[in-house]
Amino acid sequence: MILGLVQHNYKLYNARYETINGVKRLVTALIRIYPTKEDLQNDTNPLKTYSLNVEYDGTGNIRSYTCTEYR
């Protein structure tokens, strides 16, 4: 979906963080893509929802980053 790729009208939800070496790092979140700015502001008519998952190594560097369609 091109809207997601160009990062227009999206919102991050249910973000979960993990502390690695004293620094909070994003681990999981849901991302919703909306057709218009107004839909985003009103949280209506989402086009798609994606699940974001990030894995880090022991030093806090990203080992794996995935963003898949959420059902």
PyMOL Python script that loads the backbone (N, CA, C, O; Angstrom):
from pymol import cmd

cmd.read_pdbstr("""\
ATOM      1  N   MET A   1       0.844  -1.168   0.000  1.00  0.00           N
ATOM      2  CA  MET A   1       0.000   0.000   0.000  1.00  0.00           C
ATOM      3  C   MET A   1       0.895   1.238   0.000  1.00  0.00           C
ATOM      4  O   MET A   1       1.696   1.420   0.917  1.00  0.00           O
ATOM      5  N   ILE A   2       0.770   2.066  -0.990  1.00  0.00           N
ATOM      6  CA  ILE A   2       1.648   3.223  -1.167  1.00  0.00           C
ATOM      7  C   ILE A   2       1.525   4.228  -0.031  1.00  0.00           C
ATOM      8  O   ILE A   2       2.522   4.853   0.331  1.00  0.00           O
ATOM      9  N   LEU A   3       0.336   4.408   0.546  1.00  0.00           N
ATOM     10  CA  LEU A   3       0.193   5.373   1.637  1.00  0.00           C
ATOM     11  C   LEU A   3       1.116   5.017   2.798  1.00  0.00           C
ATOM     12  O   LEU A   3       1.733   5.899   3.394  1.00  0.00           O
ATOM     13  N   GLY A   4       1.211   3.740   3.116  1.00  0.00           N
ATOM     14  CA  GLY A   4       2.095   3.316   4.191  1.00  0.00           C
ATOM     15  C   GLY A   4       3.550   3.527   3.856  1.00  0.00           C
ATOM     16  O   GLY A   4       4.346   3.892   4.720  1.00  0.00           O
ATOM     17  N   LEU A   5       3.902   3.300   2.608  1.00  0.00           N
ATOM     18  CA  LEU A   5       5.301   3.415   2.219  1.00  0.00           C
ATOM     19  C   LEU A   5       5.804   4.845   2.251  1.00  0.00           C
ATOM     20  O   LEU A   5       6.978   5.081   2.536  1.00  0.00           O
ATOM     21  N   VAL A   6       4.937   5.804   1.963  1.00  0.00           N
ATOM     22  CA  VAL A   6       5.363   7.203   1.980  1.00  0.00           C
ATOM     23  C   VAL A   6       5.056   7.867   3.322  1.00  0.00           C
ATOM     24  O   VAL A   6       5.292   9.063   3.495  1.00  0.00           O
ATOM     25  N   GLN A   7       4.541   7.109   4.246  1.00  0.00           N
ATOM     26  CA  GLN A   7       4.287   7.538   5.618  1.00  0.00           C
ATOM     27  C   GLN A   7       3.342   8.728   5.733  1.00  0.00           C
ATOM     28  O   GLN A   7       3.624   9.679   6.461  1.00  0.00           O
ATOM     29  N   HIS A   8       2.238   8.677   5.025  1.00  0.00           N
ATOM     30  CA  HIS A   8       1.196   9.678   5.159  1.00  0.00           C
ATOM     31  C   HIS A   8       0.080   9.132   6.035  1.00  0.00           C
ATOM     32  O   HIS A   8      -0.325   7.980   5.885  1.00  0.00           O
ATOM     33  N   ASN A   9      -0.411   9.948   6.941  1.00  0.00           N
ATOM     34  CA  ASN A   9      -1.596   9.630   7.738  1.00  0.00           C
ATOM     35  C   ASN A   9      -1.496   8.282   8.456  1.00  0.00           C
ATOM     36  O   ASN A   9      -2.313   7.388   8.237  1.00  0.00           O
ATOM     37  N   TYR A  10      -0.503   8.155   9.298  1.00  0.00           N
ATOM     38  CA  TYR A  10      -0.402   6.932  10.086  1.00  0.00           C
ATOM     39  C   TYR A  10      -0.219   7.279  11.549  1.00  0.00           C
ATOM     40  O   TYR A  10       0.253   8.362  11.896  1.00  0.00           O
ATOM     41  N   LYS A  11      -0.606   6.330  12.407  1.00  0.00           N
ATOM     42  CA  LYS A  11      -0.522   6.536  13.847  1.00  0.00           C
ATOM     43  C   LYS A  11      -0.017   5.257  14.508  1.00  0.00           C
ATOM     44  O   LYS A  11      -0.412   4.153  14.133  1.00  0.00           O
ATOM     45  N   LEU A  12       0.848   5.420  15.482  1.00  0.00           N
ATOM     46  CA  LEU A  12       1.410   4.311  16.257  1.00  0.00           C
ATOM     47  C   LEU A  12       0.534   4.088  17.489  1.00  0.00           C
ATOM     48  O   LEU A  12       0.196   5.043  18.188  1.00  0.00           O
ATOM     49  N   TYR A  13       0.165   2.833  17.759  1.00  0.00           N
ATOM     50  CA  TYR A  13      -0.682   2.469  18.900  1.00  0.00           C
ATOM     51  C   TYR A  13      -0.025   1.375  19.727  1.00  0.00           C
ATOM     52  O   TYR A  13       0.843   0.652  19.239  1.00  0.00           O
ATOM     53  N   ASN A  14      -0.442   1.261  20.967  1.00  0.00           N
ATOM     54  CA  ASN A  14      -0.047   0.141  21.832  1.00  0.00           C
ATOM     55  C   ASN A  14       1.458  -0.113  21.812  1.00  0.00           C
ATOM     56  O   ASN A  14       1.899  -1.261  21.759  1.00  0.00           O
ATOM     57  N   ALA A  15       2.231   0.946  21.855  1.00  0.00           N
ATOM     58  CA  ALA A  15       3.684   0.804  21.845  1.00  0.00           C
ATOM     59  C   ALA A  15       4.166   0.189  23.155  1.00  0.00           C
ATOM     60  O   ALA A  15       3.716   0.566  24.237  1.00  0.00           O
ATOM     61  N   ARG A  16       5.084  -0.762  23.038  1.00  0.00           N
ATOM     62  CA  ARG A  16       5.701  -1.391  24.210  1.00  0.00           C
ATOM     63  C   ARG A  16       7.206  -1.205  24.100  1.00  0.00           C
ATOM     64  O   ARG A  16       7.793  -1.405  23.037  1.00  0.00           O
ATOM     65  N   TYR A  17       7.815  -0.824  25.199  1.00  0.00           N
ATOM     66  CA  TYR A  17       9.245  -0.549  25.224  1.00  0.00           C
ATOM     67  C   TYR A  17       9.943  -1.495  26.182  1.00  0.00           C
ATOM     68  O   TYR A  17       9.331  -2.022  27.111  1.00  0.00           O
ATOM     69  N   GLU A  18      11.224  -1.704  25.950  1.00  0.00           N
ATOM     70  CA  GLU A  18      12.073  -2.533  26.784  1.00  0.00           C
ATOM     71  C   GLU A  18      13.343  -1.736  27.080  1.00  0.00           C
ATOM     72  O   GLU A  18      13.861  -1.049  26.199  1.00  0.00           O
ATOM     73  N   THR A  19      13.838  -1.821  28.291  1.00  0.00           N
ATOM     74  CA  THR A  19      15.065  -1.113  28.631  1.00  0.00           C
ATOM     75  C   THR A  19      16.265  -2.016  28.357  1.00  0.00           C
ATOM     76  O   THR A  19      16.361  -3.119  28.896  1.00  0.00           O
ATOM     77  N   ILE A  20      17.177  -1.536  27.513  1.00  0.00           N
ATOM     78  CA  ILE A  20      18.398  -2.268  27.164  1.00  0.00           C
ATOM     79  C   ILE A  20      19.572  -1.346  27.456  1.00  0.00           C
ATOM     80  O   ILE A  20      19.682  -0.267  26.875  1.00  0.00           O
ATOM     81  N   ASN A  21      20.429  -1.767  28.342  1.00  0.00           N
ATOM     82  CA  ASN A  21      21.586  -0.945  28.745  1.00  0.00           C
ATOM     83  C   ASN A  21      21.166   0.449  29.187  1.00  0.00           C
ATOM     84  O   ASN A  21      21.832   1.434  28.867  1.00  0.00           O
ATOM     85  N   GLY A  22      20.059   0.532  29.923  1.00  0.00           N
ATOM     86  CA  GLY A  22      19.601   1.801  30.463  1.00  0.00           C
ATOM     87  C   GLY A  22      18.855   2.689  29.490  1.00  0.00           C
ATOM     88  O   GLY A  22      18.498   3.815  29.835  1.00  0.00           O
ATOM     89  N   VAL A  23      18.610   2.206  28.273  1.00  0.00           N
ATOM     90  CA  VAL A  23      17.909   3.003  27.260  1.00  0.00           C
ATOM     91  C   VAL A  23      16.616   2.295  26.871  1.00  0.00           C
ATOM     92  O   VAL A  23      16.630   1.106  26.552  1.00  0.00           O
ATOM     93  N   LYS A  24      15.489   3.027  26.897  1.00  0.00           N
ATOM     94  CA  LYS A  24      14.218   2.440  26.464  1.00  0.00           C
ATOM     95  C   LYS A  24      14.211   2.317  24.946  1.00  0.00           C
ATOM     96  O   LYS A  24      14.515   3.271  24.229  1.00  0.00           O
ATOM     97  N   ARG A  25      13.858   1.126  24.470  1.00  0.00           N
ATOM     98  CA  ARG A  25      13.803   0.838  23.027  1.00  0.00           C
ATOM     99  C   ARG A  25      12.420   0.317  22.664  1.00  0.00           C
ATOM    100  O   ARG A  25      11.840  -0.484  23.398  1.00  0.00           O
ATOM    101  N   LEU A  26      11.892   0.774  21.528  1.00  0.00           N
ATOM    102  CA  LEU A  26      10.607   0.303  21.033  1.00  0.00           C
ATOM    103  C   LEU A  26      10.725  -1.167  20.642  1.00  0.00           C
ATOM    104  O   LEU A  26      11.632  -1.546  19.900  1.00  0.00           O
ATOM    105  N   VAL A  27       9.795  -2.001  21.149  1.00  0.00           N
ATOM    106  CA  VAL A  27       9.826  -3.440  20.866  1.00  0.00           C
ATOM    107  C   VAL A  27       8.650  -3.857  19.983  1.00  0.00           C
ATOM    108  O   VAL A  27       8.838  -4.568  18.996  1.00  0.00           O
ATOM    109  N   THR A  28       7.455  -3.423  20.328  1.00  0.00           N
ATOM    110  CA  THR A  28       6.274  -3.755  19.525  1.00  0.00           C
ATOM    111  C   THR A  28       5.335  -2.553  19.468  1.00  0.00           C
ATOM    112  O   THR A  28       5.353  -1.690  20.346  1.00  0.00           O
ATOM    113  N   ALA A  29       4.527  -2.517  18.432  1.00  0.00           N
ATOM    114  CA  ALA A  29       3.493  -1.491  18.298  1.00  0.00           C
ATOM    115  C   ALA A  29       2.556  -1.888  17.169  1.00  0.00           C
ATOM    116  O   ALA A  29       2.875  -2.745  16.345  1.00  0.00           O
ATOM    117  N   LEU A  30       1.407  -1.255  17.149  1.00  0.00           N
ATOM    118  CA  LEU A  30       0.494  -1.366  16.016  1.00  0.00           C
ATOM    119  C   LEU A  30       0.531  -0.041  15.274  1.00  0.00           C
ATOM    120  O   LEU A  30       0.653   1.021  15.884  1.00  0.00           O
ATOM    121  N   ILE A  31       0.425  -0.113  13.960  1.00  0.00           N
ATOM    122  CA  ILE A  31       0.419   1.079  13.113  1.00  0.00           C
ATOM    123  C   ILE A  31      -0.851   1.044  12.276  1.00  0.00           C
ATOM    124  O   ILE A  31      -1.143   0.042  11.625  1.00  0.00           O
ATOM    125  N   ARG A  32      -1.597   2.126  12.293  1.00  0.00           N
ATOM    126  CA  ARG A  32      -2.782   2.232  11.444  1.00  0.00           C
ATOM    127  C   ARG A  32      -2.550   3.288  10.377  1.00  0.00           C
ATOM    128  O   ARG A  32      -1.999   4.355  10.648  1.00  0.00           O
ATOM    129  N   ILE A  33      -2.979   2.975   9.158  1.00  0.00           N
ATOM    130  CA  ILE A  33      -2.875   3.873   8.016  1.00  0.00           C
ATOM    131  C   ILE A  33      -4.276   4.395   7.705  1.00  0.00           C
ATOM    132  O   ILE A  33      -5.235   3.625   7.653  1.00  0.00           O
ATOM    133  N   TYR A  34      -4.389   5.691   7.500  1.00  0.00           N
ATOM    134  CA  TYR A  34      -5.682   6.331   7.242  1.00  0.00           C
ATOM    135  C   TYR A  34      -5.675   7.028   5.876  1.00  0.00           C
ATOM    136  O   TYR A  34      -4.624   7.471   5.413  1.00  0.00           O
ATOM    137  N   PRO A  35      -6.851   7.126   5.227  1.00  0.00           N
ATOM    138  CA  PRO A  35      -6.899   7.772   3.911  1.00  0.00           C
ATOM    139  C   PRO A  35      -6.735   9.288   3.970  1.00  0.00           C
ATOM    140  O   PRO A  35      -6.244   9.890   3.015  1.00  0.00           O
ATOM    141  N   THR A  36      -7.139   9.915   5.077  1.00  0.00           N
ATOM    142  CA  THR A  36      -7.058  11.378   5.163  1.00  0.00           C
ATOM    143  C   THR A  36      -6.567  11.816   6.539  1.00  0.00           C
ATOM    144  O   THR A  36      -6.576  11.035   7.491  1.00  0.00           O
ATOM    145  N   LYS A  37      -6.146  13.057   6.630  1.00  0.00           N
ATOM    146  CA  LYS A  37      -5.722  13.639   7.906  1.00  0.00           C
ATOM    147  C   LYS A  37      -6.886  13.646   8.896  1.00  0.00           C
ATOM    148  O   LYS A  37      -6.694  13.383  10.083  1.00  0.00           O
ATOM    149  N   GLU A  38      -8.074  13.941   8.416  1.00  0.00           N
ATOM    150  CA  GLU A  38      -9.253  13.997   9.275  1.00  0.00           C
ATOM    151  C   GLU A  38      -9.584  12.618   9.854  1.00  0.00           C
ATOM    152  O   GLU A  38      -9.945  12.501  11.025  1.00  0.00           O
ATOM    153  N   ASP A  39      -9.460  11.581   9.028  1.00  0.00           N
ATOM    154  CA  ASP A  39      -9.684  10.217   9.523  1.00  0.00           C
ATOM    155  C   ASP A  39      -8.676   9.869  10.606  1.00  0.00           C
ATOM    156  O   ASP A  39      -9.031   9.254  11.612  1.00  0.00           O
ATOM    157  N   LEU A  40      -7.443  10.251  10.412  1.00  0.00           N
ATOM    158  CA  LEU A  40      -6.418   9.999  11.420  1.00  0.00           C
ATOM    159  C   LEU A  40      -6.769  10.715  12.720  1.00  0.00           C
ATOM    160  O   LEU A  40      -6.723  10.111  13.792  1.00  0.00           O
ATOM    161  N   GLN A  41      -7.115  11.983  12.635  1.00  0.00           N
ATOM    162  CA  GLN A  41      -7.434  12.773  13.826  1.00  0.00           C
ATOM    163  C   GLN A  41      -8.655  12.220  14.568  1.00  0.00           C
ATOM    164  O   GLN A  41      -8.719  12.284  15.796  1.00  0.00           O
ATOM    165  N   ASN A  42      -9.617  11.680  13.825  1.00  0.00           N
ATOM    166  CA  ASN A  42     -10.840  11.134  14.428  1.00  0.00           C
ATOM    167  C   ASN A  42     -10.770   9.631  14.669  1.00  0.00           C
ATOM    168  O   ASN A  42     -11.710   9.045  15.206  1.00  0.00           O
ATOM    169  N   ASP A  43      -9.671   9.007  14.279  1.00  0.00           N
ATOM    170  CA  ASP A  43      -9.489   7.551  14.383  1.00  0.00           C
ATOM    171  C   ASP A  43     -10.652   6.809  13.725  1.00  0.00           C
ATOM    172  O   ASP A  43     -11.254   5.913  14.316  1.00  0.00           O
ATOM    173  N   THR A  44     -10.952   7.206  12.480  1.00  0.00           N
ATOM    174  CA  THR A  44     -12.030   6.573  11.720  1.00  0.00           C
ATOM    175  C   THR A  44     -11.509   6.088  10.369  1.00  0.00           C
ATOM    176  O   THR A  44     -10.541   6.630   9.837  1.00  0.00           O
ATOM    177  N   ASN A  45     -12.151   5.081   9.831  1.00  0.00           N
ATOM    178  CA  ASN A  45     -11.877   4.560   8.486  1.00  0.00           C
ATOM    179  C   ASN A  45     -10.429   4.135   8.239  1.00  0.00           C
ATOM    180  O   ASN A  45      -9.875   4.470   7.192  1.00  0.00           O
ATOM    181  N   PRO A  46      -9.797   3.409   9.164  1.00  0.00           N
ATOM    182  CA  PRO A  46      -8.432   2.977   8.873  1.00  0.00           C
ATOM    183  C   PRO A  46      -8.411   2.059   7.651  1.00  0.00           C
ATOM    184  O   PRO A  46      -9.287   1.212   7.476  1.00  0.00           O
ATOM    185  N   LEU A  47      -7.390   2.246   6.811  1.00  0.00           N
ATOM    186  CA  LEU A  47      -7.251   1.401   5.623  1.00  0.00           C
ATOM    187  C   LEU A  47      -6.643   0.055   5.969  1.00  0.00           C
ATOM    188  O   LEU A  47      -7.099  -0.989   5.502  1.00  0.00           O
ATOM    189  N   LYS A  48      -5.604   0.095   6.795  1.00  0.00           N
ATOM    190  CA  LYS A  48      -4.884  -1.122   7.181  1.00  0.00           C
ATOM    191  C   LYS A  48      -4.299  -0.932   8.572  1.00  0.00           C
ATOM    192  O   LYS A  48      -4.091   0.193   9.027  1.00  0.00           O
ATOM    193  N   THR A  49      -4.040  -2.049   9.236  1.00  0.00           N
ATOM    194  CA  THR A  49      -3.319  -2.048  10.501  1.00  0.00           C
ATOM    195  C   THR A  49      -2.131  -2.985  10.349  1.00  0.00           C
ATOM    196  O   THR A  49      -2.252  -4.070   9.781  1.00  0.00           O
ATOM    197  N   TYR A  50      -0.982  -2.555  10.863  1.00  0.00           N
ATOM    198  CA  TYR A  50       0.250  -3.344  10.777  1.00  0.00           C
ATOM    199  C   TYR A  50       0.810  -3.572  12.170  1.00  0.00           C
ATOM    200  O   TYR A  50       0.618  -2.763  13.077  1.00  0.00           O
ATOM    201  N   SER A  51       1.501  -4.683  12.319  1.00  0.00           N
ATOM    202  CA  SER A  51       2.162  -5.022  13.562  1.00  0.00           C
ATOM    203  C   SER A  51       3.669  -4.835  13.393  1.00  0.00           C
ATOM    204  O   SER A  51       4.287  -5.440  12.518  1.00  0.00           O
ATOM    205  N   LEU A  52       4.241  -4.001  14.232  1.00  0.00           N
ATOM    206  CA  LEU A  52       5.669  -3.709  14.196  1.00  0.00           C
ATOM    207  C   LEU A  52       6.357  -4.485  15.307  1.00  0.00           C
ATOM    208  O   LEU A  52       5.907  -4.459  16.453  1.00  0.00           O
ATOM    209  N   ASN A  53       7.447  -5.176  14.979  1.00  0.00           N
ATOM    210  CA  ASN A  53       8.223  -5.939  15.953  1.00  0.00           C
ATOM    211  C   ASN A  53       9.701  -5.680  15.734  1.00  0.00           C
ATOM    212  O   ASN A  53      10.202  -5.798  14.616  1.00  0.00           O
ATOM    213  N   VAL A  54      10.393  -5.328  16.803  1.00  0.00           N
ATOM    214  CA  VAL A  54      11.820  -5.044  16.721  1.00  0.00           C
ATOM    215  C   VAL A  54      12.553  -5.905  17.739  1.00  0.00           C
ATOM    216  O   VAL A  54      12.158  -5.973  18.903  1.00  0.00           O
ATOM    217  N   GLU A  55      13.621  -6.563  17.297  1.00  0.00           N
ATOM    218  CA  GLU A  55      14.482  -7.341  18.192  1.00  0.00           C
ATOM    219  C   GLU A  55      15.847  -6.677  18.245  1.00  0.00           C
ATOM    220  O   GLU A  55      16.354  -6.196  17.232  1.00  0.00           O
ATOM    221  N   TYR A  56      16.436  -6.654  19.428  1.00  0.00           N
ATOM    222  CA  TYR A  56      17.732  -6.011  19.635  1.00  0.00           C
ATOM    223  C   TYR A  56      18.748  -7.025  20.139  1.00  0.00           C
ATOM    224  O   TYR A  56      18.384  -8.034  20.745  1.00  0.00           O
ATOM    225  N   ASP A  57      20.022  -6.751  19.885  1.00  0.00           N
ATOM    226  CA  ASP A  57      21.066  -7.568  20.484  1.00  0.00           C
ATOM    227  C   ASP A  57      21.350  -7.015  21.886  1.00  0.00           C
ATOM    228  O   ASP A  57      20.707  -6.053  22.308  1.00  0.00           O
ATOM    229  N   GLY A  58      22.280  -7.595  22.593  1.00  0.00           N
ATOM    230  CA  GLY A  58      22.578  -7.204  23.969  1.00  0.00           C
ATOM    231  C   GLY A  58      23.102  -5.793  24.127  1.00  0.00           C
ATOM    232  O   GLY A  58      23.050  -5.239  25.225  1.00  0.00           O
ATOM    233  N   THR A  59      23.609  -5.193  23.052  1.00  0.00           N
ATOM    234  CA  THR A  59      24.137  -3.838  23.140  1.00  0.00           C
ATOM    235  C   THR A  59      23.118  -2.787  22.704  1.00  0.00           C
ATOM    236  O   THR A  59      23.395  -1.590  22.781  1.00  0.00           O
ATOM    237  N   GLY A  60      21.934  -3.225  22.245  1.00  0.00           N
ATOM    238  CA  GLY A  60      20.887  -2.288  21.851  1.00  0.00           C
ATOM    239  C   GLY A  60      20.812  -2.013  20.368  1.00  0.00           C
ATOM    240  O   GLY A  60      20.034  -1.162  19.938  1.00  0.00           O
ATOM    241  N   ASN A  61      21.610  -2.719  19.571  1.00  0.00           N
ATOM    242  CA  ASN A  61      21.532  -2.569  18.118  1.00  0.00           C
ATOM    243  C   ASN A  61      20.392  -3.432  17.573  1.00  0.00           C
ATOM    244  O   ASN A  61      20.135  -4.524  18.080  1.00  0.00           O
ATOM    245  N   ILE A  62      19.715  -2.938  16.546  1.00  0.00           N
ATOM    246  CA  ILE A  62      18.612  -3.696  15.967  1.00  0.00           C
ATOM    247  C   ILE A  62      19.137  -4.952  15.279  1.00  0.00           C
ATOM    248  O   ILE A  62      20.035  -4.890  14.439  1.00  0.00           O
ATOM    249  N   ARG A  63      18.564  -6.079  15.649  1.00  0.00           N
ATOM    250  CA  ARG A  63      18.891  -7.359  15.034  1.00  0.00           C
ATOM    251  C   ARG A  63      17.858  -7.716  13.975  1.00  0.00           C
ATOM    252  O   ARG A  63      18.191  -8.292  12.939  1.00  0.00           O
ATOM    253  N   SER A  64      16.585  -7.366  14.247  1.00  0.00           N
ATOM    254  CA  SER A  64      15.501  -7.707  13.333  1.00  0.00           C
ATOM    255  C   SER A  64      14.404  -6.651  13.455  1.00  0.00           C
ATOM    256  O   SER A  64      14.077  -6.215  14.559  1.00  0.00           O
ATOM    257  N   TYR A  65      13.838  -6.242  12.321  1.00  0.00           N
ATOM    258  CA  TYR A  65      12.758  -5.249  12.297  1.00  0.00           C
ATOM    259  C   TYR A  65      11.737  -5.732  11.280  1.00  0.00           C
ATOM    260  O   TYR A  65      12.041  -5.848  10.093  1.00  0.00           O
ATOM    261  N   THR A  66      10.528  -6.013  11.744  1.00  0.00           N
ATOM    262  CA  THR A  66       9.488  -6.464  10.828  1.00  0.00           C
ATOM    263  C   THR A  66       8.219  -5.633  11.008  1.00  0.00           C
ATOM    264  O   THR A  66       7.903  -5.177  12.107  1.00  0.00           O
ATOM    265  N   CYS A  67       7.514  -5.452   9.916  1.00  0.00           N
ATOM    266  CA  CYS A  67       6.226  -4.755   9.931  1.00  0.00           C
ATOM    267  C   CYS A  67       5.310  -5.565   9.015  1.00  0.00           C
ATOM    268  O   CYS A  67       5.474  -5.569   7.795  1.00  0.00           O
ATOM    269  N   THR A  68       4.339  -6.253   9.629  1.00  0.00           N
ATOM    270  CA  THR A  68       3.464  -7.140   8.876  1.00  0.00           C
ATOM    271  C   THR A  68       2.000  -6.725   9.037  1.00  0.00           C
ATOM    272  O   THR A  68       1.630  -6.093  10.027  1.00  0.00           O
ATOM    273  N   GLU A  69       1.188  -7.081   8.071  1.00  0.00           N
ATOM    274  CA  GLU A  69      -0.236  -6.759   8.154  1.00  0.00           C
ATOM    275  C   GLU A  69      -0.854  -7.461   9.349  1.00  0.00           C
ATOM    276  O   GLU A  69      -0.616  -8.645   9.585  1.00  0.00           O
ATOM    277  N   TYR A  70      -1.648  -6.718  10.095  1.00  0.00           N
ATOM    278  CA  TYR A  70      -2.304  -7.208  11.307  1.00  0.00           C
ATOM    279  C   TYR A  70      -3.736  -7.551  10.970  1.00  0.00           C
ATOM    280  O   TYR A  70      -4.393  -6.809  10.240  1.00  0.00           O
ATOM    281  N   ARG A  71      -4.231  -8.656  11.483  1.00  0.00           N
ATOM    282  CA  ARG A  71      -5.602  -9.090  11.154  1.00  0.00           C
ATOM    283  C   ARG A  71      -6.612  -8.472  12.055  1.00  0.00           C
ATOM    284  O   ARG A  71      -7.807  -8.731  11.913  1.00  0.00           O
TER     285      ARG A  71
END
""", "prot")
cmd.dss("prot")
cmd.show_as("cartoon", "prot")
cmd.util.cbc("prot")
cmd.orient("prot")
